[in-house]
Every structure is written in structure tokens, then in C-alpha cells.
Amino acid sequence: MANPRQPSIGYSVSITPSHPDTTSPDPEKISIPPPPLITPGAPRFPLPKFQQDQAPSPSLKTPNAPSPANGLKTGSPIPHLSTPPGPPVFTSPVRPAAVPFRASPATPQPVAFSPGSSLPTSSPLNFSNGSHELQHEISNVTEDDVASVGESPYVVFSAHKVLKQKKQANVPSLGFGALVSPGREISPAPQIIQRDPHRCHSCGAYANIYCNILLGSGQWQCVICGELNGSEGEYIAPSKEDLCNFPELSSPMVDYVQTGNNRPGFIPVSDSRMSAPIVLVIDECLDEPHLWDLQSSLHAFVDSLPPTTRIGIILYGRTVSVYDFSEESIASADVLPGEKSPSQDSLKALIYGTGIYLSPMHASLPVAHAIFSSLRPYKLKIPEASRDRCLGTAVEVALAIVQGPSGEMSRGVIKRAGGNSRIIVCAGGPNTYGPGSVPHSFSHPNYPHMEKTALKWMEHLGHKAHRHHTVVDILCAGTCPVRVPILQPLAKASGGVFVLHDDFGEAFGVNLQRASTRAAGSRGFLAIRCSDDILITQVVGPGEEAHMDTHETFKNDTSLYIQMLSVEETQSFSLSLENKRDIMTEYVYFQFTIQYLNVYQADISRVITIRLPTVDSVSAYLASVQDEVAAVLIAKRTLLRAKNYSDAIDMRATIDERIKDIALKFGSQAPKSKLYRFPKEVSLLPELLFHLRRGPLLGSIVGHEDERSVLRNLFLNASFDLSLRMVAPRCLMHREGGTFEELPAYDLAMQSDAAVVLDHGTDVFIWLGAELAADEGKSAAALAACRTLAEELTELRFPAPRILSFKEGSSQARYFVSRLIPAHKDPPYEQEARFPQLRTLTTEQRTKLKSSFLNFDEPSFCEWVRSLRVVPPEPS
């Protein structure tokens, strides 16, 4: 029976009509960037004539690869792909063709073999091999053959097992899901296959480690739809051991690679990884202190670039200045007006002229330094927020420069860039002049309409950049509000990031460097296939649904296709999954295919196949739940709905209800009490969600709505590691000899003779106790050790966090205190149970610690849990 196609699950973004070109004078010259060890246990197929061939999975370890999970299930069978929503005041309009966060209800999807991916076991099936039938005995992989289940460097699940009963599995308060990190770089990398893959003729799934193989004919059975497929004789083998020579049959993840030389028009480049250009778009309306910091960051940035990297430099204010590198000894700029979009004639005059606007660093480094040194502070006495800035026009010009002919030619053929080109905007204020701008003052009578128009224009420009494989990153700094809701759609739609900084100093400079080197590839698509018993109800991440018509090739392709806005190591997609029905098979299967063009000009199809066992026992399922992953995915689903501060307050209440519901559905009632016990198998989950509830994502720590909006959008796209740290901080106390002890993130860590590092994702705090700070020698050594640790913890993190240090009792210490759970009010026995380090303190030290706290109304973790009529879970 044919499988009806799964309904579309998509996020829709409205695109405004192209901005009409307006005439603009010609530019005028002026002088002046292990396998998981997916326990590939194979399904059991006790069939006499057709049995499974399974090679043991290689025992590769992934460096600290957490196993993610999707925290929530929706009770509705309506699937939808949700890209992180825009800024609080912006709502993506609905297109008739695709509803932003919902699609039509799922239609039934019958498959060729009713038990999902397993063959029916009630009666043996006889598969013809032309003239005879095979009866090769092929052993199955057992749980002992592999170290763990459901883990992968690229895909991690909220639980390593799946409940068979639909009603139990689809409890929305806990839920089931996965986190996919398509661009993650691992070592060792997946095995490479340089030939065409074998794919199921029915559903399009790839041959994999879990497939049943007919050794005599080489036919293989698809684990997704159950169809039998040919292999053109490649899988014909005398024994199962011989099939281990095929990487796709011996490893749960492989890379099918097609090098660029097989594509028409490919021009080899000596260092193609660095050939993608970077264009800096710089705000020239800065006051002197900010300009000094920016100049330092820009000088360090170009010094850090490889010599083959091509760079462009554009300044914007009321006009757009495009710097020309055609002369090595002097810097000159072509100037375009900023009040209108540049006309095609103006751009042609610029691009097809004699100027070179993208130049390799080895030829242009002195000129770049000269340009940055020549920048001057804003001279007019106009408030920062009221200065004319034509950011929109500047990005349009930068996009034209990136796409136009390059001055760097090889035998008359333009070199193709590897990966996405990148435009990095260094902004110190709002876009208040030209297209996509808003008035200086919120009191402008036409402000709401102009804001709506600007939002659409910026989003349209972002989509245009994405179509041209160009990412726009916006790095803002300073004290002037930049109108985040206006600029964010530009970065988001292009696949870039939007980051706020206090100033243009250290953190800004580090992010400038990391932004230029973080891309893993471009032109990415993610395809998700799963057993017919599983339904994808929601996807959150940096992508949009791609409507791929594959039915001519694969008539029953029900996979979900997502177009990735960019392919980067720091991003991930979170999936919410549900049971369509009670599961009758012993395993369910998931196959993720990531197709993209890497930075070395090779077409990659990364295929990851994961098998999870199904269980009837709720306790067995709960024991397989990964608390941290479940917490992250619950947080992503919650933050998706927290579009503004008012929503955030409402979402705190949903966290409370979630804890109560998990205790009610999976816990037990305490003897002689009306309180419920939280299930011990997931005892870490309530504390993680308590951090979420009171932290910067949902709590009151962040005061400005712009900052909250930026954090929210960053979190919804972030990798598991960064997401976890943004939800729950990591606390480390400095010890003698420069070592560190990891402690719970409780205020009991604020001991006067200690130094503490608190890593909260986008911020890292170093706190020095008053007693330690009084000893200059010890405090200097402790501070240096803490600073080194903070830099090591965040070495590869993007965006790079602020690293702030302060002493006990200072005004800045409130940033640190507010992120710790207030446990000082709890009884001593509870404090010791949850913070065992207290037992090492003397009576005098404990008395001193207790007297250092100020009492506030905020509840401790235990008080909060009891207020929900739940017994606080025992610490694990």
C-alpha cells in the first residue's frame, strides 16, 4: 500500500515585494573576518528465509556529547516547524500556502509492512532471488555489542527508550524529542563514501547498518517503510563479515561525498576554505570612546585573518563609503547616497568599474589598517539615537559587492567562494535613514506604520541575502538603543546572528573574529525520516520548511525537509515527537540526512541512522530519560511562546504546572500526605527548570526587552551545550593549587575566603569573597586562575560571553547573586543534602556564612517545589 505523504510542517515567512530601484547619482571618488555509540542493536527477524545482517558498530567515543531530548509533547497531532519567532513586536504574517506554526492535521500513513520497520513474524516471507531463494543465517547485534543507545555527536534524544503505549508516551508535560546539530565538527569524522548511495525506491531512505540483507542477491530491506530494494549486486556476499567492508552497513553515520571537480564550472582554489569573502559594514556615527575601542577591535580582527581571506570595508552614516583596494599605497572610497536603495545603474558603475572592493589580506592588510586608523569620531552635536544611519542601504551595497565581479581573477574565470559569504555589521545605533529605517523618535505620528514597513523590508533583505548564500551578522555595542526588533529580521532571515555588547571592547572583538570563521557550510537541507509509528509535531531551529517534490523518484517519501539558513557548528534543531498509535515493534528507527556544500567545495550527504528500543515499562522508560536534554527541549518549547515579558510571566506558570503534572502522571503520592513524590529517575529535572524559571530567559534578571529578545532568539537556535548553560549555570569554586571544585549553583557557594566562577552561557562571572580579596597576593592569583578557567570554558563558544569579575559586596555582585538558587533559608539538613561541601566548613565558618546573607521574599528550590504540592526530589 502506498504511504500518503506526511502533511507539511512549516514555518512561513512573508516576503515583501522587491524594493524598487531608485535612481542615484554615479559613485563619486573621494580621497581617503562516536557515533554514538548508537547502540546499533538490530531488530530481531526470526524469519527462516530472510534474516538480518548486522555488523557491530565501531566503538567511537564522542567528546562530551550529551544526549538531547525534546522536552515537550503536544497533545495535538498537528505537526509544525517553528523557526524561532521574531522580535516581540513582530509577528510573521500567515501565507495561504503554509501556516507559520501549524499545518493541516496528519493523515494516516499506512506502510507496506504493518509492524513498522520489522517484518511480520507470524508467517515467513519468501523473497525470490531470480532462480532460487536464500537461507543465509545472519547474526543480530545485541545490547552487549555496543556501549550506549540513542547517542550521537549529531543527534541526541531525550530518552534512550520509547514507550509503546501511546497514552503514556504522549504525556505533554515530559514529552519525547531529539536535538539535531547538523554542522557539528567531530573527531574522528564520519566515514567517507565516494559513490552514489543505495536508497529505497519507495520512501527514499538510505541503506544503513540496521537493514536486513539477502546475501545471495544483495537485496536489502528498508527499516523505514519495509520495502525490499536491489543493490545492483554490490551487497552480494558469501558471509556477513564481508559486508563490513561497506561503511554504511557497519557504521550508523556516514558521509557521502561528491567533490567539486565533478560539478560543471568548478575552479580549484588553493585555499577554498578561506575564499569566501567577508565584508565589514561599519557605523561611522560613534563618539570618541566607542570609536577607540572599535578601532582596536578592527585592527586585531584583520591581523587574525588568514592571508588568503578576501575582505571588503564599507562605512555608513548619511552616505555609504565603499573602500577601493586597487591601489596598494592609498585608500580611497566610492560614495553612494544613503537615503534610497542604490539603482542598478549606480551598482553597475561601481561593480563593473576599475575598483577592487574585495581584496586578499596578504595584499591589503596595510591599507585596511590605514582605513581603520583614519576613522574619526562623530562631530555634530546630535544625540546618538538621532544620528542619521543608512544601515539598510549599506547592507544592500555590501550584498552587491559580494555578488559582483571580483577583482581577483584566474585566467579570466572568477573564483567561486567556498561556503557562505559573510557581511558583518558593526552598529552603534539604530537604522534611522534610508530604506528599512524608522524615525528617530517613538512619538512620530506615523511610527507604527513605518516600523511595520521597516520590519518587512529588513526581512526581505535578509531573504535576498540568503538566496545569494550570504549571511548577515549584526554585532551591536554601546549605550544607544539599536531598535532590536527592526534589525533582528535581517540577521535571522539570512541565517546570521544578532549580538548585543556593552561596548566595542574585548567581547566585541572576540565575537568579530569568531563570527568570521564559524561557518561549516552552505546550501543546507535537513531531511528527517522515522518509523511510521512516530509523528514529528514541532521543529524549532534556524530553518524553514522546504517543499521538496520527490514523488517522481520516491513515490512514498513522507520525510520532512528543512532548508537550513546556514550550516554552523553552534546551531541545532529541536524536534518534538509523539506516538501515532501504540507501537507493536521492538524498535523504532530515525534517519537524518544533512545535505550541504562544505567549505572545501564538496557536496556532502551525511546520513545518520538511529534505532531506539521500545518498552512497556514506565520505570524503564523514565530510567532512560536524559534530564539535561529534556530540560533544554522543554525550555526551547517554552521560550518559543515567550515573545515578550508578559508572555514570560505566563510561561513561569506553565513550568509550575509541568512539575505538578509529571509528579501526578509518573510519580506517587507520599504516605499520609497530599503531596506527590517526583519520580526519582528524573530527579534533576525540577532544579533545572527552577533555574529556567528564575534565570535571564524567563525571570526578571534582564531588564531591557531588547536584551531579552536577543537572548531568546539566540537560545532557540543554540547548540545543546550553550542552551544548557543558558538554562542552568555551572558553578566552580577555586581551590588551593589552582584547582577547581564543581558545586551546585546555590548561594551557599558565596564563602568569603573563596573565589567562584559561574558560567551562565552568555555571561561568565568571577566572584571574590571579601576575606580573600583583602589578601592582595592570594586574590590576584585566584583571579588569574579563574580568568584562565573562564577563557578555557568559553574558548569555542559563539557568541563569546562577557567575562565580569567583582568582589563580595560590590554593586555588580548582584548579577552573580541573582543567578544562584537562594538556599540559605533552608534547614541545615536540606542544605547539607543538596550542598555537601558545607560539611567541610567549621562551625565558625558556617555561622559567618549564614550571617552574610540578606533575606528576600524569593523562595528556595525546596520551598518552590513544596508550594506545588510536590515533595522535593532527593539529590542524586
N, C-alpha and C positions, 0 to 999 in steps of 0.2 A: 504494500500500500504506500502511496506517495505521502511524504510528510508535508503538510501545509507549512508555509513559511511563517516563522515567528513574527509577530507584529513588530513594527518598528519601535525602537526605544530611543528617543532622540531629544536632543536639546536644540531648540531653534533660535537662531539669532536673526533679527531683522536687519536687512541691509538697505540703506537708503540709496537712491539713485546716485550715480557718479556726480561729483561736483563739477558743474560746467566750467570749462576752461575760460578764463577771462584774459583779455589782452594785458600785456605787461611789457614795459619797455625792455629792450635788449639789455643784457647784463652790461654793467659799466665797470671798467677796470679801475681799481684804485690801488695805491701802493701800501703796502704794509708787511687702544683691546685682548654548593657541590651538589650541583644538582642536589637539589635537595637530595637530599638524600631522599628522594621521594621513595618511599618505600615502595618500590615498584612491585608489590606483591601482585601476582597476576590473578585474574579471576579464575575460578575453577570451572573447567568444562569437562565433566566426566563423560565425554562422548567417545564411543568406540572408533568412529571413523574420522573425526575432526577434532584435533586437540591443540592446546596452546603451546606455542614455542615462546619461551621467555628467557632472555639472558639476564643474569643478575646485574643490577645497576651498579656502576662504578661507585666506589666509596669516596666521593669528593666532599670535602667539608667547605661550607660557606662561612666566611668570616662574619660571625655575629649576625647571621641572617635570621631575624625574628620571623615568626610565622604569623602573618596577619590574618585578621578576620574581620568580617564585616559585623559591626555591632548590632545592626537592627534588621528586623524583617518587617516588611509591611504586610498587613493582613490582606491587602488588595492584590489581585493577580495582575494588576495593570503595570506593565514594565515601563520604565522611563529612564533616559540618560540625562543626568543633570550636570551640566558644566557648572562650576561654581558661579553663583549668581553675581551680578554686577554690584556696583556700589549701592548703598542703602536707598538712594533716591531714584535709582534706575531699575526699571523692570523691562526685560526683553519682551517686546510685543509678540503675540502669537501669530504665526503664519498658518494659513489654512492647511498647508500640506503637512506640517509637522508641529505637534503641540509641544511647547517648551519642556515641560516636565512630565508629561503623560502622553501615552499613545493609546490606540484602541485596545480593548481587552484582548488577552491572549486567546488564540483559537486553539482547539485541541491539535496535538501533533502526533498522530499515530505513526508507528515505525514498523519496519519490516519484521522485526522480532520484538514481540511484546515485552519481554523482560529487559528492555533497555539494551545494554551492550552485551549482555550474556546470551548465549544460545539456549534455546529451550532444552531442558534436561529430561523432560518426560519421555521423549522418543528420540532416538538417534537420528541425525541428519546425514544423508549420503550426498557428498558433493562429487560430481563427476570430474575426472581429470582427463577428458578426452577418451582414452581407451580403457582406463582402469581407475580404481579408487584406492586412496592411500589409507594406511593404518599405522602411520608412524607414531610412536609413543614419545611425547614431549613433556618434560617435567615442568611443573609450575614453580614459580617463585613464592616462597613462604615469607611470613613476617620475620623469620630469623635471618633471611638473606640480606636484609637492609637494616639501617640503623634507625630510621625515623620515617614517619608518614606525613605526607602533605606539606613538606618543606621544600623550598626552592629559593635560590637567590633572587628570582624574579617574581615568583608568586607565592604568597603565604595565606593560609586560611585561618579563620577564627577558631576552627576546631579541626582536629585530625580525624574525626569520625562524623558520620552523618546519621541522624535519627531516621529510622524507617517510617515511623508514623507521622503523617502529615500534620495532624493537630498538635503534636508535641514539638515537632521541628519548627513550625511556623509561629512560635510564640514571639511576638514582635519586640518584647522588652529585652530579650537577649539576642535573638537573631543569629543568622549564619551568613558568612560572606568571605570575601577574599580581597587582598590588596595586590595589585599588579604594578611592578616597576619596570616598564619596557626598556628604558635607557640605561639601566644599571650596568656598570662595568664590574666584572668579577675576574678572579684569577684562581684556577685556570679557566679560560673561556670555554664556552660550549664547543663540542667537536664540530669541525667544519666539513661540509659535504659540497663538492663542486660538481653536482649533476642535478638533473631535474628530480623533484621528489615524486614518490608514488602517492597518489591521492585517491580518495574514494570517489568513484564515478557518480555516486548518488548525492552525498552531502558535502563533499569537498574536504573532509578531514584527511590528515596525513597519516601514513603508516607509522607505527610507533612501537615502543617497547612492550606494550600490552596486547598487541594484536595476536590473534591465532593465525598460524601459518600452516598451509598444506605443503609439506616439504617436497613432495613429488612433483607438484605442478607450480609451486611458487605463489599460489593464491593466498591472499590474506583477508581477514575479516575485520571490518571497521568496528572500533569499540564505541563509536558514537551512534551509528544507525544500524549496525549489524549486517550490512551488505558485504557480499563476497566480491573481491576485486583481483584482477590479474596484476602481475609484476613484470610482464614481458620476459618471464623466465629468470629474472635476477635472483629471486628468493628460492630457486630450486637448490636444494642442498641435501647431502646424504644424512646429515645429523644436525641437531640444534646447535652444536658447538660451532659449526661452520657459519651459522647466521650471525654469530657475534662479530663477524668482520664488518657488518653493516652498522654504522653508528646509530642510525635511527631505531634499530632493533635491540640495541644494547645500552642506550642512554635515554633518560626521559627528556633531555633537551638537546637540540642540535641546531646548527646554523647552516642553512642552505645559502651558498654564496655564489653570486654571478658577478664577476669582475667587470669593471667599466670597459675594458677592451672589447667586450662583446657587444657594446652598445654603439650605434652609429654616432659619429661626431665626438667621440671621446678623445680628448687630448691629454696624454700623460703629463703630469706635473711633478717636478722633483719633490715638492713637499706639499701635496694637495691638502693635507690636514690644515695647513696654515694659509691656504689660498683664499678662503672665504673672507671678504673684506669687512672691516669694522669702520663705521662712520660715527664720529663723536659729534653730537649736536649740543652746543654749549650755550647756556644763558649768559649774556653779556651785561645783564642789569643787576650786578651784585655790588654790595657795599664792600669796602676795603677788607675788613677782617675775613669775611667769607671768601673773597677773591684770593687772598693769600693762601688759605687752606686749599682751595680748589686748584690753584697753580701747583702747589706741592704734590697734590694727588695726581694731577695730569702728567707732571714730569716723571714721577715714579711709574706711572702706568705705561708710558711709551718706552721707558727703559726696560720694562719687564717683558715686552713683546718680542717674539722671535723675529729674526731679521727678514724672513720671507712674508710676514704678515703685511697685508696691504691696509692702509689706513686713510681715512678722509677726515677733514676737520671743517665743521660748519659752525658759525656763530649766529645767534639770533637776538634781536631786540625789536625795533620797529622795522628793520630790514634783515635780510638773510645774506650773510657773507660766506661764500664758498671758496676755500683756500686752494690755490693752484700750486702744484709741486713741479711744474715744468722747468722751473729754474732752480738749480740746486743751491745757489748762493743767496737767494732772496725769496721772501714770502709775499705773495700778492693774492688778492681775493676778488672774485666776481660778486657783484652785489645785485640782489633782486629785491624788489619791494615786498613788504610783508602783509599788506592789507588784503591781498587777494591771492587765490591759488595761482601759481605760475602758469602762463599759457603754454601751449605746445610749441609755439614759435620761440618763446624765451628759453624753454628747456632744450630745444634742438640747437639753438645758438650756443647754449652753454655746453651741451654734451658733445656736439659734433665740431666744436671749435678746437683750438690748438692746446687748450689747457689740459693738464693731468690732475685729476681730483682724487684718484686713488693711487697711492704710491707705496712700494715696499719699504719697510722700516730701514733696511740697510742703506737705502738711497735718500731717505727723507728725515732721519732722526734729528740732525741738526736744525733743519727747517721747522720741525714740529716743536722743538724746544724754543726756538725763536718766536714762534707764534704764541705759545703759552706765556712766555716772558713779556710779550708786548701787550697782553691784556691789561686794561685799565679799569679802575672802579667806576661805578655809575656816578655821574657828576651832577645831574639835575636834582633839585630838592623836592623830589616827589616820593611819597610813601611807597614802600616795597610792593604792596599789593596793587597799587595803581599804576605801576610802570607798564608800558606797552611791551608785550612779549608775543611774537608771532610764532609760537611753538609749532602750530599745525602746518603753516607754510614751510617751516624749516624741515620738518619730517618729510613733507611731500618732495622737497628738493633733494633731500638725502636719499629717498627711495629712487628717484630718477637717476641720481648719480650711481647708485649701486647697480641698477639695471642697464644703464647706458654703456656705450663702448668704453673699454678701459684703455688707458694709455700704455698698458703693459701688454705687448703683443708678441706672439711667437710665430714667425713665418706667415704673418697675415691672419692668423687664427686667434680669436680671443680665448684665453684660458678660462675654463669653467671653474667656478668656485666649488670647493668641497664643503658639503653641509650648508646650513643656513647662513646667509649674510646677516650681519647684526648692526642695528642702529642703537646707540646708547645715548640717551638724552640726559644731560646733567642740568637739572632745573632747580632754580631758587625761588620760583614764584609761579602764579597761575598764568594760563594762556588767556590774555586779555585783548589780543589784537589779531585781526585777520580771521580766516576760516577756523571753525571749531572753538571760537573764543566766547567768553562770557563777559558781561560788563564788570567794571572794577567794583561797583557797589551792589550789594544784595538788594538795596532799596530801589534799584532801577525799575521803572513801571513795567517793563517788558521782560524782566529777568526770567520768570518761569518758562516762557516760550523760547527765549534764547538759550536757556540751559538745555531744554529738550532737544533743540536743533543741534547744539554743540555735541551732546551725547551721541546722537545718531551719526553725525559727521565723523567723530573720532572713531566710533565703532567701524564705520565704513572704511576709514583709512587703515585701521588695523586689519580688516579682512583683505584689503588690497595688498598690504604688505605680506600677509600670509600666502596669498596666491602667487606672489613673486618670491616665495621662500626667503623672506626677510623677517627677522624677529626684531621687535622694538622693545628695548628695556628702558624704563624711566626711573632714574635714580634722583630722588629729591633730597634737599638738605636745607638747613637754615630755619629761621623762626617765622618766615612768612607762610601763611596757609596757601597750599598749592591747588585747592579745589580738587581733591582726590576723585570725587565722583565723575568729574569731566574727563580726566586724563586716564583713569583706570581702564575704560573700554578699549583704548588704543593699545595698551600693553597686552591686555587679556586676549583680544581678538587676534593679535599677531603671534601669540604663543610666548610672549615675553613676560617680564615680571615688573612689578611696581614696588619700590622700596623707599621708605622714609628714613632719613637720618637726622640726628641733632645738628650736625654741621658737616662741612666738606672735608673733615679730617681723616683720622685713621680708618674708621669703619667704612667710610665712603670710598676711600682709596682701595681698600681690600676688595670691596664689592665690585668696584670698577674693573679690577684685574680678574676676579673670578667670573664676572659676567661675560667677559670676552673669550673665556676658554672652556665654558661649562657644557657646550652643546655636544651631544653624542651623535646626532644625525638629523636628517630632514626627510620630508615627504613620507611621513609615517602613517601606517594603518595598523590597528589592532583588531584582530578577529577572535571572537570567543565562541567556542562550541562546547556543549556539555550534554550529558546524558539526557534523554527525553524526560526523565522524571524531575529534572531540575529546571527552575524558571529564574531568569535574571529579572529582578524587579527594579533595580536602580543602579546607575553608574554615576559616580562623582569623580571629576578629574578634568585635566586640561585637554578636552577634545569635544568633538561634535559627532553626532551620528552620521555615518556615510551610507548613502543609499546605493549599495552595490548590486547591480543586476547580474548575478552569476547563474541564473537559471538555465541559460543555454548550455553551459558547461556542466553544472551540477544541479540536477532538476529538483533535488530536495534539500538545498542548502538553507538551513534555518539559523545560521550563525549571526551574531551581532557584530557589525562592522563599525569601528570608531575611527574617525580621522583625527590623528594626534596633531595638535597645533605646533608642537615641536617634540623632538625626541631627546630628553635630557635625563641625566642620572638623578637629579634632585626631585623628580616628579613621580607621581604614582596615580593609579586609578583604583578607587574602591568600589567593590561590587556587592550588592545585596542579593542574596539568593534565597529561594524558597522551594519547598517540595510541591510539585503539581498534584501529586497523589501519594498514597502510601507506596513505599519502594519495596519491590519484591526481590531485587537482586542483591548480591553480596557486596557489590562495589558500584560506585558512580565515577564517571570519568569527566575530566575537563581538559580541553585543549586550547591553548592560547597561541596565536600566531602573530608575531610582530614583524611587519614588513616595512623596511625603511632604507634610505640611502645613507650609508655611513660616511664619515669624514674622509675616507680614503677612496671615495668614488665607487664603492662596491654595493650592489643590491643585496640586502640581507633579508632572508626569511627565517626568523628564529621561531622554532616550534617547540613548545613546552607542553608535555602531556602529564597529567597528574591523576592518580587514582586514589580515592578515599574509600575505606571500608564503611559499610552501613551496619548499624547496631539497633537492637530493640531496647536495650537498657539505657535509661535516662542517666543513671550514675556513670556508666561507661562513657556516654557522650560528654557529660559535664567534666569528667576527668581529662578529656582530650581538649577542652576549651583552653585557648591561649588568652589569658586575662588581658595582657597589654595590647594585643592585637584587637581583641573585642572592644576594649575601651577606646582605641583610636577610631575604629569604624563607627562606634556609637557616636563619638564626638563629631565625626565628619557629617553624619546624617543630621545631627542636632544643629550644627553650625550652618548647615545648608539653609535652615529655616530661620536662623537668627540674623535677619537682614539689617536690623538696627537695634538700638539699645532697648527699646520697648520689647522687641521680639526676644532679645537675650534674657530679659527678666522672665518672660513666659517659658523660655526653654529651661531655665533653672527648675521650674516646677515640673517639667517633664522628666528631668533627671530624678527628682524625688519619686515620682510615680513609677519610674522604671525600676528603682531599687525595691520598692514595695511589691511590684508585680513579680519580679524574679524570685523574691523570698516566698511569695504566695504560691507560684507555679512550680518552683523547683526546690524550695526549702521545706521546713517542717515547723509545726507550732511547738514552742517551748513548753515543757511540762508546767502545769499550774500557772499559766501565764497567757495573756492575749498577744504577746509578742511572737513573731516568727523568726526562726533561725535562717540566716542566709546560707545557701549551700556552700559547704566547706571547700568544694572543688574549685570554686571561683572566688575565693576569699579576698583576693587582691582587687577585684573589680570595684567594690564600693569606694575604696580610698582613691583610686584613680579618677573615678567620676566626681568625687568630692573636690579634688584638685581642679578638674574641669569647671565645676560649678562656680568656684570662687576665684579662679585664675583670670588672666587677661582676656581669654576668649569669650567667657560668659559673665565674669564678675565685674566689679567696679574699679579694678586697678587702673585700667586705661581710661583716661578722662575724655579725650577728644574722639569724636565719631570718625574722623578721617583715619586716625591711627587704628581704631577698632576695625574699620572696613579693610584696611590693608592687611592686618593680621589675619582676618577671616579668610580673605581670598588666598593668601599665601598658604594657610593651613589646609584649605580644601584641595590644593594641588600638591602638597608637600609629600615627600617620601615618608616611609614608616618611621625611620629613626628621628627625623626632625619633628614629625607630627607627635610622636610620643613625648618628646622633650617639651613641646609646646603645651601639651596637656598636663604632664606631671613633671615637676623639676627634679633634677638629680642633685643630691647634697653630698659633698665630700669634705671631711674635716682634716686639716693639716696636722701631721704628727711629727715628732722629733725625727730628725734624719731625712726630712723631705718626703716622707711617705704620706699617703692619704688613706683615710678610712671612710668607706661609704656608709652613710647613715640615712634613716628615714627623713624626709623633708618636713621636720617638725621644729617648732620654735625652741625646743629643748636643746637644739644644737648651738644656740647662742650663748656659749660659755665664754666668760671674759678672758680666759687665758688661751683661747684658741683662735685660729683663722679658719674660715669656712668658705668654700666655693659652691655656688648654687647655679647650675646650668638650667636655664628655662627656655632653651631653644633659640629665641631671637634676642635674648639678653643673658649675659653671664655676670653674676655679682660676686665680688670678693669682700667679705666682711671680716674686719679685725676687731677682736674683743678689746675692751678698754685696758685691761690688765696687760695684754700682750702689746698693745700699741704704746704703752708707757715705756717699754724697753725698746729703744731705737734699733739696737743691733738685731734682736730677735724678730721684731716686727718687719724690718727690711728683708731679712732672709725669708720669713714666712710669706711676705707679699710677693717676692720674686718667684718663690716656688709655686704659689697659687696662680700667678700670672702665666708662668710656663705651662702649668696644667691646663688653664683655660684656653690657651692658644693651641695646645695639642688636641684637646677635646673638639675644637671647632675648626681644625685645620682645613678640612674639605667641605665645610658647611656653606651653603649658599641659600639665602643671603648670610653674610658674615654677621654675627651678633655684636651688639655693643658689649664691651667689657668694662664694667664700672667697679671701682673699689672705694670703700669708705670705712670709717671707724664706728664702733658702737656709740650710739647716742647722737650721731650727726643727723642732719635733716634728710640727707639722701638715704640713710639706712632704712627709711620707711619702704623703699622699693623692695628691699630684701625681706623685711619682716612680713609684709603683706602677702608674700607668696608661700610662707610657711604655715603649716597647719597649727593652730593655736592649741597645743596640748597641755599647756602649763596649768590649766584649770582642772584637768582630770585627776582622779585619785592616784596616789603614788603607785598602787599595784598595776593600774592600767598604763601609767607612764612607763614603768619598767617593762611591762609585757610588750609594748609597742616600740620602745626606745631602750633596748637593753644596755646601751652604753652608759646609762645613768648609774648602773650598778658599780661602775668603776670609780665613781666620784665619792669623795669623803663626805661626811655629814655636813661639814662646814661649807664645802663647795656646793652641795645641793641647796643648803639654806641660802647661800649667796645667789645662786641661780634663780631660786624661787622669788627672792626679793627684787630681782631686776626687772620683772615683768609688770607691765601696766595692764589693768583689767579692762577688757572691752566686752561688748554685748555679743560679739561673734561666737557662735558655738564651736566647740571642738568637733573632731570627726565622730567620736563616740556619742556626744550629745546630739549631733545631727542624725545619726543612724537611729538612735532611740526615739527621736521625735517622729520617725516614720513608722514606729511600732515594729521595729526590727531589732533583734539582738546584734550588737556589733560583732562581726566575724572575728574569730581568733586569728592573731597574726600567724602567718605561715613560717 
